[in-house]
Amino acid sequence: MTIKCEYGDVISVEETHSNHIKIEMYEEDSGAYVEHTYLTKDQARELIIKLQTMAEKMED
């Protein structure tokens, strides 16, 4: 899954062979690599809950 964000940033999310979820962030135009991390199933669930909570507080 790829999410194109504002200002040309891209977030790529994929399941790895090691049973983790890999998240990469990079700048689309320049290809500059920003960050990556690997999450376990429990960490991914925790992140989803946190993002949902934060999104609910945001104005449309």
mmCIF file of the N, C-alpha and C atoms, coordinates in Angstrom:
data_MODEL
# 
_entry.id   MODEL 
# 
loop_
_atom_site.group_PDB 
_atom_site.id 
_atom_site.type_symbol 
_atom_site.label_atom_id 
_atom_site.label_alt_id 
_atom_site.label_comp_id 
_atom_site.label_asym_id 
_atom_site.label_entity_id 
_atom_site.label_seq_id 
_atom_site.pdbx_PDB_ins_code 
_atom_site.Cartn_x 
_atom_site.Cartn_y 
_atom_site.Cartn_z 
_atom_site.occupancy 
_atom_site.B_iso_or_equiv 
_atom_site.pdbx_formal_charge 
_atom_site.auth_seq_id 
_atom_site.auth_comp_id 
_atom_site.auth_asym_id 
_atom_site.auth_atom_id 
_atom_site.pdbx_PDB_model_num 
ATOM 1   N N  . MET A 1 1  ? 0.853   -1.168  0.000  1.00 0.00 ? 1  MET A N  1 
ATOM 2   C CA . MET A 1 1  ? 0.000   0.000   0.000  1.00 0.00 ? 1  MET A CA 1 
ATOM 3   C C  . MET A 1 1  ? 0.899   1.231   0.000  1.00 0.00 ? 1  MET A C  1 
ATOM 4   N N  . THR A 1 2  ? 0.553   2.196   -0.811 1.00 0.00 ? 2  THR A N  1 
ATOM 5   C CA . THR A 1 2  ? 1.314   3.441   -0.878 1.00 0.00 ? 2  THR A CA 1 
ATOM 6   C C  . THR A 1 2  ? 0.369   4.611   -0.667 1.00 0.00 ? 2  THR A C  1 
ATOM 7   N N  . ILE A 1 3  ? 0.766   5.525   0.205  1.00 0.00 ? 3  ILE A N  1 
ATOM 8   C CA . ILE A 1 3  ? -0.022  6.718   0.492  1.00 0.00 ? 3  ILE A CA 1 
ATOM 9   C C  . ILE A 1 3  ? 0.788   7.926   0.047  1.00 0.00 ? 3  ILE A C  1 
ATOM 10  N N  . LYS A 1 4  ? 0.234   8.705   -0.878 1.00 0.00 ? 4  LYS A N  1 
ATOM 11  C CA . LYS A 1 4  ? 0.900   9.941   -1.297 1.00 0.00 ? 4  LYS A CA 1 
ATOM 12  C C  . LYS A 1 4  ? 0.390   11.068  -0.408 1.00 0.00 ? 4  LYS A C  1 
ATOM 13  N N  . CYS A 1 5  ? 1.312   11.741  0.244  1.00 0.00 ? 5  CYS A N  1 
ATOM 14  C CA . CYS A 1 5  ? 0.971   12.788  1.202  1.00 0.00 ? 5  CYS A CA 1 
ATOM 15  C C  . CYS A 1 5  ? 1.231   14.159  0.589  1.00 0.00 ? 5  CYS A C  1 
ATOM 16  N N  . GLU A 1 6  ? 0.966   15.185  1.382  1.00 0.00 ? 6  GLU A N  1 
ATOM 17  C CA . GLU A 1 6  ? 1.240   16.543  0.936  1.00 0.00 ? 6  GLU A CA 1 
ATOM 18  C C  . GLU A 1 6  ? 2.735   16.725  0.708  1.00 0.00 ? 6  GLU A C  1 
ATOM 19  N N  . TYR A 1 7  ? 3.074   17.673  -0.131 1.00 0.00 ? 7  TYR A N  1 
ATOM 20  C CA . TYR A 1 7  ? 4.458   18.068  -0.386 1.00 0.00 ? 7  TYR A CA 1 
ATOM 21  C C  . TYR A 1 7  ? 5.292   16.952  -1.003 1.00 0.00 ? 7  TYR A C  1 
ATOM 22  N N  . GLY A 1 8  ? 4.649   15.965  -1.654 1.00 0.00 ? 8  GLY A N  1 
ATOM 23  C CA . GLY A 1 8  ? 5.388   14.933  -2.373 1.00 0.00 ? 8  GLY A CA 1 
ATOM 24  C C  . GLY A 1 8  ? 5.916   13.791  -1.534 1.00 0.00 ? 8  GLY A C  1 
ATOM 25  N N  . ASP A 1 9  ? 5.567   13.755  -0.250 1.00 0.00 ? 9  ASP A N  1 
ATOM 26  C CA . ASP A 1 9  ? 6.015   12.650  0.586  1.00 0.00 ? 9  ASP A CA 1 
ATOM 27  C C  . ASP A 1 9  ? 5.190   11.404  0.293  1.00 0.00 ? 9  ASP A C  1 
ATOM 28  N N  . VAL A 1 10 ? 5.816   10.257  0.412  1.00 0.00 ? 10 VAL A N  1 
ATOM 29  C CA . VAL A 1 10 ? 5.149   8.987   0.168  1.00 0.00 ? 10 VAL A CA 1 
ATOM 30  C C  . VAL A 1 10 ? 5.408   8.065   1.347  1.00 0.00 ? 10 VAL A C  1 
ATOM 31  N N  . ILE A 1 11 ? 4.367   7.372   1.772  1.00 0.00 ? 11 ILE A N  1 
ATOM 32  C CA . ILE A 1 11 ? 4.501   6.359   2.811  1.00 0.00 ? 11 ILE A CA 1 
ATOM 33  C C  . ILE A 1 11 ? 4.155   5.023   2.173  1.00 0.00 ? 11 ILE A C  1 
ATOM 34  N N  . SER A 1 12 ? 5.070   4.080   2.263  1.00 0.00 ? 12 SER A N  1 
ATOM 35  C CA . SER A 1 12 ? 4.877   2.749   1.711  1.00 0.00 ? 12 SER A CA 1 
ATOM 36  C C  . SER A 1 12 ? 4.743   1.762   2.869  1.00 0.00 ? 12 SER A C  1 
ATOM 37  N N  . VAL A 1 13 ? 3.711   0.925   2.818  1.00 0.00 ? 13 VAL A N  1 
ATOM 38  C CA . VAL A 1 13 ? 3.470   -0.055  3.874  1.00 0.00 ? 13 VAL A CA 1 
ATOM 39  C C  . VAL A 1 13 ? 3.386   -1.434  3.233  1.00 0.00 ? 13 VAL A C  1 
ATOM 40  N N  . GLU A 1 14 ? 4.173   -2.383  3.741  1.00 0.00 ? 14 GLU A N  1 
ATOM 41  C CA . GLU A 1 14 ? 4.126   -3.736  3.191  1.00 0.00 ? 14 GLU A CA 1 
ATOM 42  C C  . GLU A 1 14 ? 4.428   -4.776  4.267  1.00 0.00 ? 14 GLU A C  1 
ATOM 43  N N  . GLU A 1 15 ? 3.878   -5.968  4.085  1.00 0.00 ? 15 GLU A N  1 
ATOM 44  C CA . GLU A 1 15 ? 4.166   -7.081  4.992  1.00 0.00 ? 15 GLU A CA 1 
ATOM 45  C C  . GLU A 1 15 ? 5.456   -7.744  4.527  1.00 0.00 ? 15 GLU A C  1 
ATOM 46  N N  . THR A 1 16 ? 6.334   -8.071  5.456  1.00 0.00 ? 16 THR A N  1 
ATOM 47  C CA . THR A 1 16 ? 7.603   -8.701  5.097  1.00 0.00 ? 16 THR A CA 1 
ATOM 48  C C  . THR A 1 16 ? 7.535   -10.203 5.338  1.00 0.00 ? 16 THR A C  1 
ATOM 49  N N  . HIS A 1 17 ? 8.537   -10.898 4.836  1.00 0.00 ? 17 HIS A N  1 
ATOM 50  C CA . HIS A 1 17 ? 8.608   -12.347 5.019  1.00 0.00 ? 17 HIS A CA 1 
ATOM 51  C C  . HIS A 1 17 ? 8.896   -12.737 6.466  1.00 0.00 ? 17 HIS A C  1 
ATOM 52  N N  . SER A 1 18 ? 9.343   -11.789 7.269  1.00 0.00 ? 18 SER A N  1 
ATOM 53  C CA . SER A 1 18 ? 9.673   -12.069 8.669  1.00 0.00 ? 18 SER A CA 1 
ATOM 54  C C  . SER A 1 18 ? 8.498   -11.791 9.603  1.00 0.00 ? 18 SER A C  1 
ATOM 55  N N  . ASN A 1 19 ? 7.282   -11.731 9.035  1.00 0.00 ? 19 ASN A N  1 
ATOM 56  C CA . ASN A 1 19 ? 6.066   -11.521 9.823  1.00 0.00 ? 19 ASN A CA 1 
ATOM 57  C C  . ASN A 1 19 ? 6.065   -10.171 10.537 1.00 0.00 ? 19 ASN A C  1 
ATOM 58  N N  . HIS A 1 20 ? 6.608   -9.168  9.881  1.00 0.00 ? 20 HIS A N  1 
ATOM 59  C CA . HIS A 1 20 ? 6.584   -7.798  10.368 1.00 0.00 ? 20 HIS A CA 1 
ATOM 60  C C  . HIS A 1 20 ? 5.956   -6.925  9.286  1.00 0.00 ? 20 HIS A C  1 
ATOM 61  N N  . ILE A 1 21 ? 5.591   -5.721  9.659  1.00 0.00 ? 21 ILE A N  1 
ATOM 62  C CA . ILE A 1 21 ? 5.079   -4.747  8.702  1.00 0.00 ? 21 ILE A CA 1 
ATOM 63  C C  . ILE A 1 21 ? 6.150   -3.682  8.522  1.00 0.00 ? 21 ILE A C  1 
ATOM 64  N N  . LYS A 1 22 ? 6.562   -3.483  7.281  1.00 0.00 ? 22 LYS A N  1 
ATOM 65  C CA . LYS A 1 22 ? 7.600   -2.497  6.980  1.00 0.00 ? 22 LYS A CA 1 
ATOM 66  C C  . LYS A 1 22 ? 6.937   -1.198  6.544  1.00 0.00 ? 22 LYS A C  1 
ATOM 67  N N  . ILE A 1 23 ? 7.342   -0.103  7.162  1.00 0.00 ? 23 ILE A N  1 
ATOM 68  C CA . ILE A 1 23 ? 6.854   1.222   6.793  1.00 0.00 ? 23 ILE A CA 1 
ATOM 69  C C  . ILE A 1 23 ? 8.054   2.041   6.329  1.00 0.00 ? 23 ILE A C  1 
ATOM 70  N N  . GLU A 1 24 ? 7.978   2.563   5.108  1.00 0.00 ? 24 GLU A N  1 
ATOM 71  C CA . GLU A 1 24 ? 9.029   3.418   4.562  1.00 0.00 ? 24 GLU A CA 1 
ATOM 72  C C  . GLU A 1 24 ? 8.440   4.781   4.255  1.00 0.00 ? 24 GLU A C  1 
ATOM 73  N N  . MET A 1 25 ? 9.234   5.808   4.444  1.00 0.00 ? 25 MET A N  1 
ATOM 74  C CA . MET A 1 25 ? 8.817   7.151   4.081  1.00 0.00 ? 25 MET A CA 1 
ATOM 75  C C  . MET A 1 25 ? 9.899   7.761   3.204  1.00 0.00 ? 25 MET A C  1 
ATOM 76  N N  . TYR A 1 26 ? 9.499   8.366   2.086  1.00 0.00 ? 26 TYR A N  1 
ATOM 77  C CA . TYR A 1 26 ? 10.467  9.001   1.207  1.00 0.00 ? 26 TYR A CA 1 
ATOM 78  C C  . TYR A 1 26 ? 9.818   10.147  0.456  1.00 0.00 ? 26 TYR A C  1 
ATOM 79  N N  . GLU A 1 27 ? 10.649  10.990  -0.137 1.00 0.00 ? 27 GLU A N  1 
ATOM 80  C CA . GLU A 1 27 ? 10.196  12.145  -0.902 1.00 0.00 ? 27 GLU A CA 1 
ATOM 81  C C  . GLU A 1 27 ? 10.141  11.714  -2.358 1.00 0.00 ? 27 GLU A C  1 
ATOM 82  N N  . GLU A 1 28 ? 8.956   11.756  -2.953 1.00 0.00 ? 28 GLU A N  1 
ATOM 83  C CA . GLU A 1 28 ? 8.735   11.180  -4.277 1.00 0.00 ? 28 GLU A CA 1 
ATOM 84  C C  . GLU A 1 28 ? 9.581   11.819  -5.377 1.00 0.00 ? 28 GLU A C  1 
ATOM 85  N N  . ASP A 1 29 ? 9.636   13.131  -5.428 1.00 0.00 ? 29 ASP A N  1 
ATOM 86  C CA . ASP A 1 29 ? 10.322  13.806  -6.530 1.00 0.00 ? 29 ASP A CA 1 
ATOM 87  C C  . ASP A 1 29 ? 11.829  13.548  -6.531 1.00 0.00 ? 29 ASP A C  1 
ATOM 88  N N  . SER A 1 30 ? 12.446  13.657  -5.377 1.00 0.00 ? 30 SER A N  1 
ATOM 89  C CA . SER A 1 30 ? 13.898  13.490  -5.310 1.00 0.00 ? 30 SER A CA 1 
ATOM 90  C C  . SER A 1 30 ? 14.297  12.056  -4.999 1.00 0.00 ? 30 SER A C  1 
ATOM 91  N N  . GLY A 1 31 ? 13.351  11.273  -4.480 1.00 0.00 ? 31 GLY A N  1 
ATOM 92  C CA . GLY A 1 31 ? 13.672  9.909   -4.067 1.00 0.00 ? 31 GLY A CA 1 
ATOM 93  C C  . GLY A 1 31 ? 14.429  9.866   -2.754 1.00 0.00 ? 31 GLY A C  1 
ATOM 94  N N  . ALA A 1 32 ? 14.545  11.022  -2.085 1.00 0.00 ? 32 ALA A N  1 
ATOM 95  C CA . ALA A 1 32 ? 15.271  11.075  -0.820 1.00 0.00 ? 32 ALA A CA 1 
ATOM 96  C C  . ALA A 1 32 ? 14.588  10.191  0.214  1.00 0.00 ? 32 ALA A C  1 
ATOM 97  N N  . TYR A 1 33 ? 15.373  9.332   0.812  1.00 0.00 ? 33 TYR A N  1 
ATOM 98  C CA . TYR A 1 33 ? 14.875  8.387   1.791  1.00 0.00 ? 33 TYR A CA 1 
ATOM 99  C C  . TYR A 1 33 ? 14.755  9.074   3.140  1.00 0.00 ? 33 TYR A C  1 
ATOM 100 N N  . VAL A 1 34 ? 13.607  8.977   3.764  1.00 0.00 ? 34 VAL A N  1 
ATOM 101 C CA . VAL A 1 34 ? 13.395  9.662   5.031  1.00 0.00 ? 34 VAL A CA 1 
ATOM 102 C C  . VAL A 1 34 ? 13.604  8.713   6.206  1.00 0.00 ? 34 VAL A C  1 
ATOM 103 N N  . GLU A 1 35 ? 12.852  7.628   6.230  1.00 0.00 ? 35 GLU A N  1 
ATOM 104 C CA . GLU A 1 35 ? 12.894  6.747   7.404  1.00 0.00 ? 35 GLU A CA 1 
ATOM 105 C C  . GLU A 1 35 ? 12.231  5.427   7.069  1.00 0.00 ? 35 GLU A C  1 
ATOM 106 N N  . HIS A 1 36 ? 12.558  4.394   7.829  1.00 0.00 ? 36 HIS A N  1 
ATOM 107 C CA . HIS A 1 36 ? 11.817  3.144   7.747  1.00 0.00 ? 36 HIS A CA 1 
ATOM 108 C C  . HIS A 1 36 ? 11.819  2.472   9.110  1.00 0.00 ? 36 HIS A C  1 
ATOM 109 N N  . THR A 1 37 ? 10.860  1.600   9.311  1.00 0.00 ? 37 THR A N  1 
ATOM 110 C CA . THR A 1 37 ? 10.782  0.843   10.551 1.00 0.00 ? 37 THR A CA 1 
ATOM 111 C C  . THR A 1 37 ? 10.038  -0.450  10.286 1.00 0.00 ? 37 THR A C  1 
ATOM 112 N N  . TYR A 1 38 ? 10.202  -1.405  11.161 1.00 0.00 ? 38 TYR A N  1 
ATOM 113 C CA . TYR A 1 38 ? 9.486   -2.676  11.081 1.00 0.00 ? 38 TYR A CA 1 
ATOM 114 C C  . TYR A 1 38 ? 8.658   -2.827  12.347 1.00 0.00 ? 38 TYR A C  1 
ATOM 115 N N  . LEU A 1 39 ? 7.369   -3.134  12.187 1.00 0.00 ? 39 LEU A N  1 
ATOM 116 C CA . LEU A 1 39 ? 6.465   -3.277  13.325 1.00 0.00 ? 39 LEU A CA 1 
ATOM 117 C C  . LEU A 1 39 ? 5.998   -4.718  13.463 1.00 0.00 ? 39 LEU A C  1 
ATOM 118 N N  . THR A 1 40 ? 5.850   -5.159  14.700 1.00 0.00 ? 40 THR A N  1 
ATOM 119 C CA . THR A 1 40 ? 5.222   -6.448  14.949 1.00 0.00 ? 40 THR A CA 1 
ATOM 120 C C  . THR A 1 40 ? 3.712   -6.266  14.846 1.00 0.00 ? 40 THR A C  1 
ATOM 121 N N  . LYS A 1 41 ? 2.991   -7.349  14.908 1.00 0.00 ? 41 LYS A N  1 
ATOM 122 C CA . LYS A 1 41 ? 1.525   -7.310  14.847 1.00 0.00 ? 41 LYS A CA 1 
ATOM 123 C C  . LYS A 1 41 ? 0.957   -6.442  15.973 1.00 0.00 ? 41 LYS A C  1 
ATOM 124 N N  . ASP A 1 42 ? 1.448   -6.628  17.186 1.00 0.00 ? 42 ASP A N  1 
ATOM 125 C CA . ASP A 1 42 ? 0.947   -5.843  18.323 1.00 0.00 ? 42 ASP A CA 1 
ATOM 126 C C  . ASP A 1 42 ? 1.293   -4.362  18.184 1.00 0.00 ? 42 ASP A C  1 
ATOM 127 N N  . GLN A 1 43 ? 2.483   -4.062  17.699 1.00 0.00 ? 43 GLN A N  1 
ATOM 128 C CA . GLN A 1 43 ? 2.874   -2.668  17.496 1.00 0.00 ? 43 GLN A CA 1 
ATOM 129 C C  . GLN A 1 43 ? 2.016   -2.016  16.419 1.00 0.00 ? 43 GLN A C  1 
ATOM 130 N N  . ALA A 1 44 ? 1.705   -2.766  15.373 1.00 0.00 ? 44 ALA A N  1 
ATOM 131 C CA . ALA A 1 44 ? 0.854   -2.236  14.307 1.00 0.00 ? 44 ALA A CA 1 
ATOM 132 C C  . ALA A 1 44 ? -0.534  -1.916  14.841 1.00 0.00 ? 44 ALA A C  1 
ATOM 133 N N  . ARG A 1 45 ? -1.081  -2.795  15.649 1.00 0.00 ? 45 ARG A N  1 
ATOM 134 C CA . ARG A 1 45 ? -2.405  -2.550  16.244 1.00 0.00 ? 45 ARG A CA 1 
ATOM 135 C C  . ARG A 1 45 ? -2.379  -1.314  17.137 1.00 0.00 ? 45 ARG A C  1 
ATOM 136 N N  . GLU A 1 46 ? -1.325  -1.170  17.925 1.00 0.00 ? 46 GLU A N  1 
ATOM 137 C CA . GLU A 1 46 ? -1.188  -0.006  18.804 1.00 0.00 ? 46 GLU A CA 1 
ATOM 138 C C  . GLU A 1 46 ? -1.104  1.284   17.979 1.00 0.00 ? 46 GLU A C  1 
ATOM 139 N N  . LEU A 1 47 ? -0.360  1.246   16.884 1.00 0.00 ? 47 LEU A N  1 
ATOM 140 C CA . LEU A 1 47 ? -0.239  2.410   16.008 1.00 0.00 ? 47 LEU A CA 1 
ATOM 141 C C  . LEU A 1 47 ? -1.580  2.773   15.383 1.00 0.00 ? 47 LEU A C  1 
ATOM 142 N N  . ILE A 1 48 ? -2.337  1.782   14.943 1.00 0.00 ? 48 ILE A N  1 
ATOM 143 C CA . ILE A 1 48 ? -3.655  2.027   14.350 1.00 0.00 ? 48 ILE A CA 1 
ATOM 144 C C  . ILE A 1 48 ? -4.571  2.723   15.343 1.00 0.00 ? 48 ILE A C  1 
ATOM 145 N N  . ILE A 1 49 ? -4.607  2.240   16.561 1.00 0.00 ? 49 ILE A N  1 
ATOM 146 C CA . ILE A 1 49 ? -5.464  2.842   17.595 1.00 0.00 ? 49 ILE A CA 1 
ATOM 147 C C  . ILE A 1 49 ? -5.048  4.286   17.852 1.00 0.00 ? 49 ILE A C  1 
ATOM 148 N N  . LYS A 1 50 ? -3.747  4.526   17.949 1.00 0.00 ? 50 LYS A N  1 
ATOM 149 C CA . LYS A 1 50 ? -3.243  5.878   18.201 1.00 0.00 ? 50 LYS A CA 1 
ATOM 150 C C  . LYS A 1 50 ? -3.598  6.814   17.045 1.00 0.00 ? 50 LYS A C  1 
ATOM 151 N N  . LEU A 1 51 ? -3.423  6.351   15.808 1.00 0.00 ? 51 LEU A N  1 
ATOM 152 C CA . LEU A 1 51 ? -3.758  7.177   14.646 1.00 0.00 ? 51 LEU A CA 1 
ATOM 153 C C  . LEU A 1 51 ? -5.249  7.475   14.579 1.00 0.00 ? 51 LEU A C  1 
ATOM 154 N N  . GLN A 1 52 ? -6.086  6.489   14.891 1.00 0.00 ? 52 GLN A N  1 
ATOM 155 C CA . GLN A 1 52 ? -7.535  6.712   14.892 1.00 0.00 ? 52 GLN A CA 1 
ATOM 156 C C  . GLN A 1 52 ? -7.918  7.751   15.935 1.00 0.00 ? 52 GLN A C  1 
ATOM 157 N N  . THR A 1 53 ? -7.336  7.661   17.114 1.00 0.00 ? 53 THR A N  1 
ATOM 158 C CA . THR A 1 53 ? -7.620  8.611   18.188 1.00 0.00 ? 53 THR A CA 1 
ATOM 159 C C  . THR A 1 53 ? -7.208  10.023  17.777 1.00 0.00 ? 53 THR A C  1 
ATOM 160 N N  . MET A 1 54 ? -6.031  10.146  17.191 1.00 0.00 ? 54 MET A N  1 
ATOM 161 C CA . MET A 1 54 ? -5.543  11.458  16.763 1.00 0.00 ? 54 MET A CA 1 
ATOM 162 C C  . MET A 1 54 ? -6.402  12.021  15.633 1.00 0.00 ? 54 MET A C  1 
ATOM 163 N N  . ALA A 1 55 ? -6.781  11.173  14.678 1.00 0.00 ? 55 ALA A N  1 
ATOM 164 C CA . ALA A 1 55 ? -7.583  11.624  13.535 1.00 0.00 ? 55 ALA A CA 1 
ATOM 165 C C  . ALA A 1 55 ? -8.959  12.106  13.972 1.00 0.00 ? 55 ALA A C  1 
ATOM 166 N N  . GLU A 1 56 ? -9.537  11.462  14.966 1.00 0.00 ? 56 GLU A N  1 
ATOM 167 C CA . GLU A 1 56 ? -10.857 11.864  15.454 1.00 0.00 ? 56 GLU A CA 1 
ATOM 168 C C  . GLU A 1 56 ? -10.828 13.257  16.072 1.00 0.00 ? 56 GLU A C  1 
ATOM 169 N N  . LYS A 1 57 ? -9.678  13.666  16.594 1.00 0.00 ? 57 LYS A N  1 
ATOM 170 C CA . LYS A 1 57 ? -9.548  14.983  17.219 1.00 0.00 ? 57 LYS A CA 1 
ATOM 171 C C  . LYS A 1 57 ? -9.300  16.094  16.199 1.00 0.00 ? 57 LYS A C  1 
ATOM 172 N N  . MET A 1 58 ? -8.936  15.712  14.976 1.00 0.00 ? 58 MET A N  1 
ATOM 173 C CA . MET A 1 58 ? -8.612  16.703  13.949 1.00 0.00 ? 58 MET A CA 1 
ATOM 174 C C  . MET A 1 58 ? -9.869  17.296  13.336 1.00 0.00 ? 58 MET A C  1 
ATOM 175 N N  . GLU A 1 59 ? -9.752  18.541  12.907 1.00 0.00 ? 59 GLU A N  1 
ATOM 176 C CA . GLU A 1 59 ? -10.851 19.188  12.202 1.00 0.00 ? 59 GLU A CA 1 
ATOM 177 C C  . GLU A 1 59 ? -10.809 18.777  10.740 1.00 0.00 ? 59 GLU A C  1 
ATOM 178 N N  . ASP A 1 60 ? -11.980 18.726  10.098 1.00 0.00 ? 60 ASP A N  1 
ATOM 179 C CA . ASP A 1 60 ? -12.032 18.389  8.667  1.00 0.00 ? 60 ASP A CA 1 
ATOM 180 C C  . ASP A 1 60 ? -11.582 19.552  7.823  1.00 0.00 ? 60 ASP A C  1 
# 
